[in-house]
Amino acid sequence: MHVKRLSSVLAVLMASTLFSILPAVAMQSASSTKHAAKSSAPAASTSLVDLNTATKDQLKALPGVGDVYAQKIIDGRPYANKTQLKSKNIVPAATYTKISKLVIANQPAK
């Protein structure tokens, strides 16, 4: 009888210890995930594809852009700005929405 009571007390102590530790572990895991997301964001913003100088392979690496759209982008050069992809009907609006944050139209130096 005394052993049952002791084992019950030990089980309650272990359970309460686990329940007090789990939230701290979850918070630590969440903060490390946020830190990883923040550190990867600047790298993405520096690798914009220039519509006026990109190779066909670089253009094909964009989401929704295959051989046909890549060639249409090359044939439509030069671009004053990236919105001309839509206004000149080079790519459909859905594709433009996918790639608009990944491209830029730099102007050559004069």
Sequence and secondary structure as in RCSB ss.txt:
>XXXX:A:sequence
MHVKRLSSVLAVLMASTLFSILPAVAMQSASSTKHAAKSSAPAASTSLVDLNTATKDQLKALPGVGDVYAQKIID
GRPYANKTQLKSKNIVPAATYTKISKLVIANQPAK
>XXXX:A:secstr
 HHHHHHHHHHHHHHHHHHHHHHHHHHHHHHHHHHHHHHHHHHHHT  EETTT  HHHHHTSTT  HHHHHHHHH
T   SSTTHHHHTTSS HHHHHHHTTTEE      
